[in-house]
Amino acid sequence: MAIRLHRIVSFKKVPKGYFAVYVGENQKRFVIPVSFLSRPLFQDLLGMSQEEFGYSHPTGGLTIPCNEDIFLDVTSRLN
């Protein structure tokens, strides 16, 4: 999945069924499937985001406060 996410990241427009998140210090943009929202591992990342930013995200999109390697590891387990 990590390779697939890397390919998806370059989309300027978010395809139907996906959403954009920003991850890491450099706020790298990833476009991921909406289906991840219902997965407990991804919900843990959302909880981290809520604790860090509340509901105000500096980029205007959902920001996940972890490094890119952790994000890719977690999302690779969601398949």
The first five atom37 places (N, CA, C, CB, O) and aatype in JSON, in Angstrom:
{
  "aatype": [12, 0, 9, 1, 10, 8, 1, 9, 19, 15, 13, 11, 11, 19, 14, 11, 7, 18, 13, 0, 19, 18, 19, 7, 6, 2, 5, 11, 1, 13, 19, 9, 14, 19, 15, 13, 10, 15, 1, 14, 10, 13, 5, 3, 10, 10, 7, 12, 15, 5, 6, 6, 13, 7, 18, 15, 8, 14, 16, 7, 7, 10, 16, 9, 14, 4, 2, 6, 3, 9, 13, 10, 3, 19, 16, 15, 1, 10, 2],
  "atom_mask": [
    [1, 1, 1, 1, 1],
    [1, 1, 1, 1, 1],
    [1, 1, 1, 1, 1],
    [1, 1, 1, 1, 1],
    [1, 1, 1, 1, 1],
    [1, 1, 1, 1, 1],
    [1, 1, 1, 1, 1],
    [1, 1, 1, 1, 1],
    [1, 1, 1, 1, 1],
    [1, 1, 1, 1, 1],
    [1, 1, 1, 1, 1],
    [1, 1, 1, 1, 1],
    [1, 1, 1, 1, 1],
    [1, 1, 1, 1, 1],
    [1, 1, 1, 1, 1],
    [1, 1, 1, 1, 1],
    [1, 1, 1, 0, 1],
    [1, 1, 1, 1, 1],
    [1, 1, 1, 1, 1],
    [1, 1, 1, 1, 1],
    [1, 1, 1, 1, 1],
    [1, 1, 1, 1, 1],
    [1, 1, 1, 1, 1],
    [1, 1, 1, 0, 1],
    [1, 1, 1, 1, 1],
    [1, 1, 1, 1, 1],
    [1, 1, 1, 1, 1],
    [1, 1, 1, 1, 1],
    [1, 1, 1, 1, 1],
    [1, 1, 1, 1, 1],
    [1, 1, 1, 1, 1],
    [1, 1, 1, 1, 1],
    [1, 1, 1, 1, 1],
    [1, 1, 1, 1, 1],
    [1, 1, 1, 1, 1],
    [1, 1, 1, 1, 1],
    [1, 1, 1, 1, 1],
    [1, 1, 1, 1, 1],
    [1, 1, 1, 1, 1],
    [1, 1, 1, 1, 1],
    [1, 1, 1, 1, 1],
    [1, 1, 1, 1, 1],
    [1, 1, 1, 1, 1],
    [1, 1, 1, 1, 1],
    [1, 1, 1, 1, 1],
    [1, 1, 1, 1, 1],
    [1, 1, 1, 0, 1],
    [1, 1, 1, 1, 1],
    [1, 1, 1, 1, 1],
    [1, 1, 1, 1, 1],
    [1, 1, 1, 1, 1],
    [1, 1, 1, 1, 1],
    [1, 1, 1, 1, 1],
    [1, 1, 1, 0, 1],
    [1, 1, 1, 1, 1],
    [1, 1, 1, 1, 1],
    [1, 1, 1, 1, 1],
    [1, 1, 1, 1, 1],
    [1, 1, 1, 1, 1],
    [1, 1, 1, 0, 1],
    [1, 1, 1, 0, 1],
    [1, 1, 1, 1, 1],
    [1, 1, 1, 1, 1],
    [1, 1, 1, 1, 1],
    [1, 1, 1, 1, 1],
    [1, 1, 1, 1, 1],
    [1, 1, 1, 1, 1],
    [1, 1, 1, 1, 1],
    [1, 1, 1, 1, 1],
    [1, 1, 1, 1, 1],
    [1, 1, 1, 1, 1],
    [1, 1, 1, 1, 1],
    [1, 1, 1, 1, 1],
    [1, 1, 1, 1, 1],
    [1, 1, 1, 1, 1],
    [1, 1, 1, 1, 1],
    [1, 1, 1, 1, 1],
    [1, 1, 1, 1, 1],
    [1, 1, 1, 1, 1]
  ],
  "atom_positions": [
    [[0.81, -1.2, 0.0], [0.0, 0.0, 0.0], [0.85, 1.26, 0.0], [-0.92, 0.0, 1.19], [0.46, 2.27, -0.58]],
    [[2.01, 1.22, 0.63], [2.85, 2.41, 0.69], [3.21, 2.89, -0.71], [4.11, 2.11, 1.49], [3.24, 4.1, -0.95]],
    [[3.49, 1.99, -1.62], [3.82, 2.38, -2.99], [2.61, 3.03, -3.65], [4.3, 1.17, -3.8], [2.74, 4.03, -4.35]],
    [[1.44, 2.45, -3.44], [0.23, 3.01, -4.03], [-0.04, 4.41, -3.49], [-0.98, 2.09, -3.76], [-0.38, 5.31, -4.25]],
    [[0.12, 4.59, -2.17], [-0.07, 5.92, -1.6], [0.9, 6.92, -2.2], [0.1, 5.88, -0.08], [0.53, 8.07, -2.47]],
    [[2.13, 6.5, -2.41], [3.12, 7.4, -2.98], [2.69, 7.87, -4.37], [4.48, 6.72, -3.06], [2.9, 9.03, -4.72]],
    [[2.08, 6.98, -5.16], [1.61, 7.38, -6.49], [0.42, 8.31, -6.4], [1.25, 6.15, -7.32], [0.3, 9.25, -7.18]],
    [[-0.46, 8.06, -5.45], [-1.66, 8.87, -5.31], [-1.33, 10.28, -4.84], [-2.62, 8.21, -4.34], [-2.06, 11.22, -5.17]],
    [[-0.27, 10.44, -4.09], [0.05, 11.72, -3.46], [0.18, 12.87, -4.45], [1.33, 11.58, -2.68], [-0.01, 14.03, -4.06]],
    [[0.5, 12.6, -5.7], [0.74, 13.67, -6.66], [-0.54, 14.26, -7.26], [1.62, 13.17, -7.76], [-0.48, 15.27, -7.96]],
    [[-1.71, 13.64, -7.01], [-2.95, 14.18, -7.55], [-3.24, 15.56, -6.99], [-4.1, 13.23, -7.26], [-3.21, 15.75, -5.78]],
    [[-3.51, 16.51, -7.85], [-3.91, 17.85, -7.41], [-5.38, 17.82, -6.98], [-3.69, 18.9, -8.53], [-5.74, 18.42, -5.97]],
    [[-6.2, 17.14, -7.76], [-7.61, 17.01, -7.46], [-7.83, 15.67, -6.77], [-8.48, 17.14, -8.75], [-7.29, 14.65, -7.21]],
    [[-8.62, 15.66, -5.72], [-8.86, 14.43, -4.97], [-9.91, 13.6, -5.69], [-9.3, 14.75, -3.51], [-11.03, 14.08, -5.92]],
    [[-9.57, 12.35, -6.06], [-10.54, 11.49, -6.75], [-11.72, 11.14, -5.85], [-9.86, 10.21, -7.25], [-11.6, 11.18, -4.62]],
    [[-12.83, 10.82, -6.43], [-14.02, 10.41, -5.68], [-13.67, 9.19, -4.82], [-15.2, 10.09, -6.65], [-13.02, 8.25, -5.29]],
    [[-14.1, 9.22, -3.57], [-13.83, 8.11, -2.66], [-12.53, 8.24, -1.9], [0.0, 0.0, 0.0], [-12.14, 7.32, -1.19]],
    [[-11.85, 9.36, -2.04], [-10.57, 9.62, -1.38], [-10.63, 10.98, -0.68], [-9.4, 9.57, -2.4], [-11.51, 11.79, -0.95]],
    [[-9.67, 11.22, 0.22], [-9.54, 12.53, 0.83], [-8.06, 12.8, 1.1], [-10.38, 12.64, 2.14], [-7.26, 11.88, 1.17]],
    [[-7.73, 14.06, 1.25], [-6.34, 14.47, 1.45], [-6.04, 14.67, 2.93], [-6.04, 15.75, 0.67], [-6.87, 15.19, 3.67]],
    [[-4.85, 14.24, 3.34], [-4.34, 14.52, 4.67], [-2.92, 15.05, 4.52], [-4.37, 13.25, 5.58], [-2.25, 14.8, 3.51]],
    [[-2.48, 15.79, 5.52], [-1.13, 16.34, 5.54], [-0.4, 15.71, 6.71], [-1.14, 17.9, 5.65], [-0.91, 15.67, 7.83]],
    [[0.83, 15.21, 6.45], [1.55, 14.41, 7.43], [2.98, 14.89, 7.59], [1.54, 12.93, 7.02], [3.63, 15.27, 6.61]],
    [[3.46, 14.89, 8.83], [4.87, 15.15, 9.11], [5.23, 16.62, 9.19], [0.0, 0.0, 0.0], [4.4, 17.51, 8.97]],
    [[6.48, 16.85, 9.52], [6.99, 18.23, 9.66], [6.86, 19.04, 8.38], [8.44, 18.2, 10.09], [6.6, 20.24, 8.43]],
    [[7.03, 18.38, 7.25], [6.97, 19.08, 5.96], [5.56, 19.13, 5.39], [7.89, 18.42, 4.97], [5.35, 19.61, 4.28]],
    [[4.59, 18.62, 6.15], [3.19, 18.61, 5.73], [3.02, 17.99, 4.34], [2.64, 20.04, 5.73], [2.38, 18.57, 3.46]],
    [[3.59, 16.8, 4.16], [3.46, 16.09, 2.89], [2.0, 15.67, 2.71], [4.41, 14.85, 2.84], [1.37, 15.16, 3.64]],
    [[1.49, 15.88, 1.53], [0.08, 15.6, 1.23], [-0.07, 14.17, 0.73], [-0.47, 16.59, 0.19], [0.64, 13.74, -0.18]],
    [[-1.01, 13.44, 1.35], [-1.37, 12.1, 0.91], [-2.85, 12.08, 0.61], [-0.99, 11.04, 1.97], [-3.64, 12.7, 1.31]],
    [[-3.23, 11.36, -0.42], [-4.63, 11.18, -0.78], [-4.94, 9.71, -0.49], [-4.93, 11.57, -2.29], [-4.35, 8.81, -1.09]],
    [[-5.88, 9.49, 0.43], [-6.14, 8.14, 0.9], [-7.63, 7.8, 0.78], [-5.67, 7.97, 2.34], [-8.46, 8.7, 0.7]],
    [[-7.96, 6.51, 0.76], [-9.36, 6.11, 0.62], [-10.22, 6.52, 1.82], [-9.45, 4.61, 0.43], [-9.76, 6.46, 2.96]],
    [[-11.43, 6.93, 1.56], [-12.39, 7.28, 2.61], [-12.64, 6.07, 3.52], [-13.72, 7.78, 2.0], [-12.95, 6.24, 4.7]],
    [[-12.52, 4.87, 2.99], [-12.76, 3.66, 3.78], [-11.84, 3.57, 5.0], [-12.57, 2.43, 2.91], [-12.17, 2.87, 5.96]],
    [[-10.7, 4.26, 4.98], [-9.79, 4.25, 6.12], [-10.44, 4.87, 7.36], [-8.5, 5.0, 5.78], [-10.06, 4.53, 8.48]],
    [[-11.41, 5.76, 7.17], [-12.02, 6.46, 8.29], [-12.68, 5.51, 9.29], [-13.04, 7.43, 7.78], [-12.77, 5.84, 10.48]],
    [[-13.14, 4.38, 8.86], [-13.82, 3.44, 9.74], [-12.88, 2.44, 10.41], [-14.88, 2.7, 8.97], [-13.32, 1.63, 11.22]],
    [[-11.61, 2.49, 10.08], [-10.65, 1.52, 10.61], [-10.06, 2.0, 11.93], [-9.53, 1.27, 9.58], [-9.64, 3.15, 12.03]],
    [[-10.03, 1.14, 12.96], [-9.52, 1.53, 14.28], [-8.1, 2.12, 14.26], [-9.54, 0.35, 15.18], [-7.83, 3.08, 14.98]],
    [[-7.19, 1.56, 13.46], [-5.83, 2.1, 13.4], [-5.84, 3.54, 12.89], [-4.94, 1.24, 12.5], [-5.12, 4.39, 13.42]],
    [[-6.63, 3.81, 11.87], [-6.69, 5.17, 11.34], [-7.4, 6.09, 12.33], [-7.4, 5.19, 9.98], [-7.05, 7.26, 12.44]],
    [[-8.39, 5.57, 13.04], [-9.07, 6.37, 14.04], [-8.12, 6.79, 15.15], [-10.25, 5.6, 14.62], [-8.28, 7.86, 15.75]],
    [[-7.11, 5.96, 15.45], [-6.08, 6.36, 16.41], [-5.32, 7.58, 15.9], [-5.12, 5.2, 16.67], [-5.02, 8.49, 16.67]],
    [[-5.0, 7.59, 14.61], [-4.32, 8.76, 14.03], [-5.22, 10.0, 14.1], [-3.92, 8.47, 12.56], [-4.74, 11.1, 14.37]],
    [[-6.5, 9.8, 13.85], [-7.44, 10.92, 13.94], [-7.51, 11.46, 15.37], [-8.85, 10.49, 13.46], [-7.62, 12.67, 15.58]],
    [[-7.45, 10.56, 16.34], [-7.44, 10.98, 17.74], [-6.21, 11.82, 18.06], [0.0, 0.0, 0.0], [-6.31, 12.82, 18.77]],
    [[-5.05, 11.42, 17.53], [-3.83, 12.21, 17.71], [-4.0, 13.59, 17.11], [-2.62, 11.49, 17.08], [-3.57, 14.59, 17.68]],
    [[-4.61, 13.63, 15.94], [-4.84, 14.9, 15.26], [-5.75, 15.8, 16.07], [-5.43, 14.66, 13.86], [-5.5, 17.0, 16.2]],
    [[-6.81, 15.24, 16.63], [-7.76, 16.02, 17.42], [-7.09, 16.54, 18.69], [-8.99, 15.16, 17.79], [-7.32, 17.69, 19.08]],
    [[-6.24, 15.72, 19.33], [-5.53, 16.16, 20.53], [-4.56, 17.3, 20.22], [-4.78, 14.99, 21.16], [-4.43, 18.24, 21.01]],
    [[-3.89, 17.21, 19.09], [-2.88, 18.2, 18.71], [-3.49, 19.5, 18.2], [-1.97, 17.63, 17.66], [-3.05, 20.59, 18.59]],
    [[-4.49, 19.4, 17.34], [-5.0, 20.58, 16.64], [-6.44, 20.93, 16.97], [-4.88, 20.37, 15.18], [-6.91, 22.0, 16.59]],
    [[-7.15, 20.07, 17.68], [-8.58, 20.29, 17.87], [-9.24, 20.15, 16.51], [0.0, 0.0, 0.0], [-8.97, 19.21, 15.76]],
    [[-10.09, 21.07, 16.19], [-10.75, 21.03, 14.89], [-10.29, 22.17, 13.99], [-12.26, 21.08, 15.06], [-10.95, 22.49, 13.0]],
    [[-9.18, 22.77, 14.33], [-8.6, 23.84, 13.53], [-7.27, 23.35, 12.98], [-8.42, 25.15, 14.38], [-6.29, 23.23, 13.71]],
    [[-7.24, 23.08, 11.7], [-6.02, 22.56, 11.08], [-5.35, 23.66, 10.28], [-6.34, 21.34, 10.18], [-5.98, 24.31, 9.44]],
    [[-4.05, 23.88, 10.52], [-3.33, 25.0, 9.9], [-3.28, 24.98, 8.38], [-1.94, 25.02, 10.41], [-3.19, 26.03, 7.76]],
    [[-3.36, 23.8, 7.77], [-3.25, 23.72, 6.31], [-4.61, 23.87, 5.63], [-2.63, 22.39, 5.91], [-4.68, 23.98, 4.4]],
    [[-5.68, 23.89, 6.43], [-7.02, 23.93, 5.85], [-7.53, 22.54, 5.57], [0.0, 0.0, 0.0], [-8.72, 22.36, 5.28]],
    [[-6.66, 21.53, 5.65], [-7.04, 20.14, 5.48], [-6.71, 19.38, 6.73], [0.0, 0.0, 0.0], [-6.15, 19.95, 7.67]],
    [[-7.02, 18.12, 6.76], [-6.76, 17.29, 7.93], [-5.25, 17.07, 8.07], [-7.5, 15.94, 7.82], [-4.6, 16.6, 7.14]],
    [[-4.71, 17.42, 9.24], [-3.29, 17.27, 9.51], [-3.09, 16.13, 10.51], [-2.67, 18.58, 10.04], [-3.72, 16.13, 11.57]],
    [[-2.24, 15.18, 10.18], [-1.93, 14.06, 11.05], [-0.55, 14.32, 11.67], [-1.96, 12.69, 10.27], [0.44, 14.4, 10.95]],
    [[-0.49, 14.45, 13.02], [0.78, 14.81, 13.67], [1.67, 13.59, 13.96], [0.49, 15.54, 14.96], [1.88, 13.24, 15.12]],
    [[2.18, 12.98, 12.92], [3.16, 11.9, 13.09], [4.11, 11.99, 11.91], [2.46, 10.47, 13.17], [3.84, 12.69, 10.93]],
    [[5.23, 11.27, 12.0], [6.15, 11.35, 10.86], [5.64, 10.47, 9.72], [7.58, 10.92, 11.28], [4.8, 9.6, 9.92]],
    [[6.16, 10.73, 8.55], [5.68, 10.05, 7.35], [5.88, 8.54, 7.41], [6.4, 10.6, 6.13], [5.03, 7.78, 6.93]],
    [[6.97, 8.09, 8.01], [7.24, 6.65, 8.09], [6.17, 5.94, 8.92], [8.62, 6.39, 8.7], [5.7, 4.86, 8.54]],
    [[5.79, 6.53, 10.04], [4.74, 5.94, 10.87], [3.42, 5.93, 10.11], [4.6, 6.71, 12.2], [2.7, 4.93, 10.14]],
    [[3.1, 7.03, 9.44], [1.86, 7.11, 8.68], [1.82, 6.03, 7.6], [1.72, 8.49, 8.04], [0.8, 5.35, 7.44]],
    [[2.9, 5.87, 6.87], [2.95, 4.85, 5.82], [2.86, 3.45, 6.4], [4.23, 4.98, 5.0], [2.23, 2.58, 5.81]],
    [[3.47, 3.23, 7.56], [3.39, 1.94, 8.2], [1.95, 1.63, 8.61], [4.31, 1.89, 9.43], [1.45, 0.53, 8.35]],
    [[1.28, 2.59, 9.24], [-0.1, 2.39, 9.68], [-1.02, 2.16, 8.48], [-0.59, 3.6, 10.49], [-1.82, 1.22, 8.48]],
    [[-0.91, 3.0, 7.47], [-1.81, 2.87, 6.32], [-1.55, 1.6, 5.52], [-1.67, 4.09, 5.41], [-2.45, 1.07, 4.88]],
    [[-0.31, 1.1, 5.55], [-0.02, -0.15, 4.84], [-0.72, -1.33, 5.5], [1.49, -0.4, 4.77], [-0.95, -2.35, 4.84]],
    [[-1.06, -1.22, 6.77], [-1.76, -2.28, 7.5], [-3.26, -2.26, 7.29], [-1.47, -2.17, 8.97], [-3.96, -3.17, 7.74]],
    [[-3.77, -1.25, 6.62], [-5.2, -1.09, 6.48], [-5.79, -1.79, 5.28], [-5.52, 0.35, 6.4], [-6.99, -1.68, 5.03]],
    [[-5.01, -2.51, 4.55], [-5.51, -3.25, 3.39], [-6.05, -4.6, 3.78], [-4.43, -3.43, 2.35], [-6.52, -5.35, 2.93]]
  ]
}
